[in-house]
Amino acid sequence: MKSKYISPLNSRYASKEMSYIFSQDNKFKTWRKLWIALAETEKELGLNITEEQINEMKKYQDDINYEVAEAREKIVRHDVMSHVFAFGSQAKSAMPIIHLGATSCYVGDNTDIIIMTQGLKLIKKQLINVINELSKFCLEYKDLPTLGFTHFQPAQTTTVGKRATLWLQDLLMDLEDLDYQLSKAKLLGSKGTTGTQASFLELFDGNHEKVKQIDPIIAKKMGFDSYFAVSGQTYPRKLDSQILNILSSIAQSSFKFSNDIRLLQHLKEIEEPFEKSQIGSSAMAYKRNPMRSERIGSLARYVIADAINPAITASTQWFERTLDDSANKRISVPEAFLCVDAILTLYRNVIDGLVVYPKVIEKHLNAELPFMATENIMMDAVKSGGDRQELHEKIRIHSMAAGRVVKSEGKPNDLLERIANDESFGLTLEELSSIMDAKNFVGRSPEQTEEFINEIIKPILEKNIDLIDNNANEVRV
């Protein structure tokens, strides 16, 4: 294996569960389930198919003779017919009726839909667990004041927990889209070469009513409540685009989170987990690089770019179908799922081990707090008889001077001393200092955080309680 390219998605990043969903084994076992469902349906609708034939197919449903299929494909150059041959060489009595009336897309496209649906369900489980961990973090730090930023410039005060609700809100939007996509999941059914079901109409001697029953029966057997009412040979390639848009959206949310953590780690306010024996740099032994967050961003960028593949494929299909979708789909769709699987594993791992440094947060906040308190100071001075317009201009001048001292001379912020020494304000340094409690400037951050978690997030978590587990996945590398 060392002499072959191995995708890092399998070897380094994605979970075993997601890797199996997109494995050859899961694919070909699903093909056989679909062939059994088709045979059962045709038998139920009156075709001459015996119970013995179906039972023999079921006997070999999971016992795939890959070597026979691979040898046959070298001869016929057709993967579906190779597996029909391999299946029939085991279930000999069923050979004449396997794939009866169907085209390749019956197994190929229905399997793709089934596998993508399995993938979305696993992504949902991971998303729910990230949301669960992140909601705990929000509540734990809902009251801890921190410097808020706009344009990465100091702005008004917020709290660490309130800031984390912004990450949570993004994930909530992703979950809503994912749930909607799952709620409208449809199987292709069995439509034939150009989607007209002409071959089945022939099999059932022109009986339209029986042919109409094929799709709903197969869909139910395969666990779906619905199916595409019309199609060409394939399911609409727009479905792939819709699904990858959801995966791209999750990647976007995760990318934003990872960038914020990288910035916070630079500020030394919050750090991602750093293991005891972890090496941050091969040259600089002291470094604690945000490796996990950087990997989230790296993988997320790939997914965001990858999502354009099915969009182009959907827009360039010709009439009832072309085959220029196939090679692209085999790569772009699985890789998007495996990437997002890895991203959410990392996201949860980071949240589960975040290290918060309140003293550093307080230091940064205190350096800027006098500027943020100027409106409160001005109001107190006005109450004592000062002129609002005059005081506003004086605060502007004092703020600019204090800012120059901080930036040009590297000295502490002396704005409060400047204001205390200005008789126009009529406030002592002690009175000014009493205003400087950071909690006076966080607005409704604690309340907003509690309300968001309790009123919106908790009901979602309770609804999905069966998806929550308390064992965060470990990062493989």
N, C-alpha and C positions, 0 to 999 in steps of 0.2 A: 504493500500500500504506500510505502514511502516514495515510490517512483511515479505516483499518480497525484493529480491535483485533488485535494479534498477541500470542500467548502468549509470555511471557518464558521459558517452558521451552524453546521452540525458538530464540528470538532471543538469549538470554543464557546459558542454563545447561546444557541437555542436549547430549550428543555427537551428531555427525552420524549415527553408527551407530544409536543408539537412536531418533533422530528418524525415520530411514528405516524401521526395523522397524514403527513405528506410522503410517507414511505411507499415503496413499490408494493410491499405486502398488504398494506391497507387498501391501496388502489385496486389490486387484482382480486382481493377477497370481496371487495365491493362489487366489482364486475360480476363475480359469480352469484352474489346475492341478487343482483339485478336480473341476471338470466333466469334464476329460479323464480323470481317474482313474475317475470314475463310468462314463463311456462305455466305457472299456477293460474295466472289471469286468463291465459288462452284456454286452459282446461276448464276453468269455471264458466267461461263464456261459450263452451261447447265444442272446441276443437278436439281432435282425436289424440289426446295426450294422456298417458296413463299415470296413475299414482306411483307405480314402480319406477317410471322414468324420473319423476320428480324426486322420489326418495333417493335414487342413486345419485342425482345431482347434489342433493343435500349432504350425502355421505362424503363427498369430496369437496365440499364448499370451501373449507379452510386448508385443504391439503393440495397446495398448488405445485404442480410438477414443472418448475421453472425451466429445467434443462430441456424438456420437450418443447416448450413454447419458444425458447431461445433458438433452438435448432430449426424449428419450423419457420421462424421469422427470417432466418438467413435465406430461406428458399423463396418464400412468398412476399417478403418485404412489406408485411402488413401486421401490425401488432395485435389488432382485434381478432383477425382470422387465425392468427397463430395461437391465441389463447382459447379460441373456440375449438380448435383442433386438439390442444392439450387437454382441455376439459372433457372433450368427447372421447379421448383415448382412455380416460379413467371411467367416466360414466358412459359406457359403451351403448347401453340401450337408449340413452337420451341424445346421442350424437345427432340423429336426424332432426330433432326439434330445438336444439340449443340455438338461440339468436333468431328464432323463426319470425320472419317478417320485419326484423329490425335492421337499422343501419348502424354503422360504427358509433355514431354519436349517442345512440341509446345507452351504451355502457360508458363511453368516454365522457359525455357532457353531464349525464345524471350523476356519475361518480364525482366529477369536479364540483358540482353543486353540493353534494353530500359532504365532501371533504372540506370545502370552504365553510359550510355550516358548522361542522365539527370544530374547525379552527376558530370561528367566531365565538363559539360557546366557551372554548378554552381561554380566549382573549378576554371574554366577559368575566370569567372567574378571576383571572389575574387582575383585571381592572377593579373589580369589587374589593379585592384584598389590598390593593394599593390605596383605594379610597378609604378603606377601613383604617389602615395604619396612619394615613395622613390626617384623618379626622381626629385621631387620638393626639397627634402632635399639635393640631390647631387648638384643642381644648387645654392641653398642658401649658401652652405658652400664650394663651389668649390675653393675659394681663401684663406680659413683659413688654414695656415700651421699647421701641427701636426707631432709629432714624429712617423716615420714609424718603424715597427718592423719586423725582421725575427727571428724565433725561440723565439719570445717574448723578444728579446734583441734589444736595440736601433740600428736602421739602418739609412738609408737615410730619409730625410724629404719628406713627402707627404702632401696632404691636406685632411681635413675631408670629403669634397665632393668626392674626388677621391677615398678614401677608401670605401665610400658607393657605388661607381660604381661596386666594386667587388661583393657586395651583389646583386646588380642589374643584373650583368652579369650572375650569377648563376640562377636567376629567369628567365632570358631571355632564357637560355638553356632549362629550364623546360617548358616554354610556347611553345617553338618550338616543343618539343616532344609531348606535349598535343595537339597542333593543328594538328600535323601529325596523332595522334591516332584518333582524331575526323574526320579527312578527309577520313579515310579508315574504318569508322564504317560500320559494316555489320550486318544485321539481320540473324538469323538462317534460317527462313522460315519454311516450313512444310515438313520434310523429312521422318517421320515415324519411326518405331521402330529401325531399323538398318541403317537408312539414305538412303534407296533404293527407297522410295516412292511407295513401292509395294501396300499398301492399297489404295492409290489414283489411281494407275493404274487399280486396280480392280473396283473402283467406276466409273471410266470413260471408262470402257469396253476396256481397252488396248490402249487407245488413248494417245500416248506419247506426242504429240504436246500440248494437253490440260494440261497434268500434268506438262509439262515444264513451263507453264505460271503461275502456282500457286505461286511459290516463288516471282517472280518479282511483281506480283499484290499485294500480301500481304505486301511485303516490302514497296511499294509505299503508300499503305493505312496507314501504321504505321509510315510514315515519313522518310523512309530510301531509299537511292539511290541504295544500293547494298545489296547482301546477299551472304552467303557462298555457293560456287558452289557445294562443296561436304562436307559431314560430316558423322559421325556416328549418334547415336541417339541425341547427344548433340552438341552444338557448341564446337569448339576446346578449351579445358581448358587453352590452351596457352594464349588465350585472357585475362583471369583473371590475369595471370602472367604479361603480357605486361602492363596492366592498373595499377596494383599495383606497378610495377617498376616506373611508372611515379609519382605515389603518394609518393613512397619512395624517389624519387629524389627531389621532392618538400620539403619533410621532411628534407632531408640532407641539402638543401640550407638554410632552416629556422633554423636548428640546428646550422649551422656555424654562421649565423647572431646573433642568441641568445647568443652564446658563446662569440662572439666579444663584444656584449653589456655588458655582465656580467664582462668581463675583463676591459672594459672602465669605467664601474660604480665603480669597485674596485679602478681604478686610479683617480676617481672623475672628469673625463674629460667629460663624457656624461652619462646621467641617463635616464632610462625609466620613464614613467609617474608615479607619486606617488600622490594619491588622498589625499585631505585635511584630511579626517577622517581615512585613511588607517593605519593599524597597521603593522609594519614591524616585530616585534618580541613580543612574549608574556612575555619575560623576560627583553629584552633590548629596552626600549621605544624610544631610539634615532635612532634605526636602520632603514635603507631604503633598504630593500632587493629587488633584481631584480626579483620579483615574476613572472611577465609575461614572462620574458625571460627564467626563469627556467622552467616554464610550457611548453613553446614551446619546449625546449630540452627534457623534460619528455615525451611529446606526440610524438615527432619526433622519439625518440628512439623506442617507441612501434611500429610505422608504419614501420620503417626500419626492425625491427625484424619480423613483421607480413608479410612482402612481401615474405618471404620464403615459406609461406603456399601454395599459388597458384602455386609456382614454383615446389614444391614437388607433388602437386595434378596433375599438367599437365604432369609430367614425370612418374607418376605411374598409369595412366589410362590403362585399359585393352581393347584392340580391339575396338569394337564399343561403349562400355561404361561400367563403373562400378558405384556403388553407394557410394563408399567411399569418393567421392568428396562433397556430398550434405551437411552433417552436418558441415564440415569445411568451405565451401563457405558461409553458412548462417551467420557465425560469422566473418570470416577473411575479406571478401570483404566490408560489410557495415561498420565495425569498422575502416578500413583504410580510407574510405571516411569521416566518421564523425570526425576522428582524424585530418585529413588534413584540413577539414572545420574549426575546432577549431583553428588549428595552424595558418591559414591565417588570421582569425579574430584577433588573438592575435598579429600577425606580423603587421598588419595594425594599430592596436591600439597603439602599441609601437612606430612605425614610426611617427604616427600623433602627438604623445606627447613627443618626445625626447627632453631632455633639454641639451643644450651644454654649457660648461663652458670655454670660450675662455681664461680667465686668468690662469686657472689651466693648460690648454693645453700649453699656452705660457711658463709658469714656467717650465714644464717638458721638453719642447723643448729647452729652453735656457740653461738648465743644461747639455744638450748633444751637443748643437750646436757647441761649440768650437772644439770638436773632428771631427765633420762632415765637418768643414771648413778648416781642415788642408791641404787638397789638393789644395784649392784655395790659402791659405796662402803660401804654398810652391811654387806655380806657380808665385805669385807676387814677392816672394823673388828671384826666379831664374831670373825674368825679370830685377831685380835690380843688377844682377851680381853674384848671389849665385850659388853654386854647387848643382845640384839636388840630387845626391846620398848622399852627406854629410848632406844636409838639411833633407832628408827623415829619416836618422838614428837619427838625433837630435829630429825630431818631434816624432819619435817612443819612444825615451827615455823620452821626456817631457810628452807625453800622458800617459805613464805608471805611471809616478810619480804623475801626476794630478789625475789619476784614483784612486791611492792608498789614496790620501788625501780625496777624496770624499767618498770612501767606508770604509776606516779604521778610519778616524777622523771625518767624517760627516760634513766636511767643504765644501764651495762652490768650484766649478770647477775653478782652477787658471791657466789653460793651457795658456790663452792669456797673463797673466802676465809673465809666464815663457818664452814664446817666445819673448815678448817685451824686456825682460832682456838679451836675447841671441843676441850678436852683429852679429852673423852669418846671421841673417835674415834681419837686417837693417830696421826693421819696428817698428813704435811707437805703443803704446797701442791705441791711437786714430785711427791710420790707421787700426789696426787690428779690432777695434770695428766697423769701417765703413763697414767691410766685413760681419758683423754678422746679417744682415737683413735676417730673415728666408725665405723670399720670393725668395732670391737668390738661394735657394737650393731645391726648389720644382719641378724643371725640367718643364715638360709640363703638370703637374697635372691639372691646371685650364683649359688648352686648351683641354686636353684629355677628361675631364669631359664634357665640352660644346659640343665637337664633338660627343661623345658617345650619349648624351641625344638628341641633335638636329638631328643627322643623322640616328640614329638607333632606339632609344626609341620613340621619338615623332611620327614618321610615324606609328608605331605599335599602339600607343595610339589613333591616329586619325582614324585608321582603325577600332578600337574597341570602338569608342566614345560612342556607345549605351550601353556599359557595365559599363561605369564609373558613379559612383554616389558620391556625396559629403558628405554623411552621414556615417562616420565610425561606424561600429558595436561596441556596447559596450561589454566589457568583463562581462559575466554573474556573475562570482564569483571571 
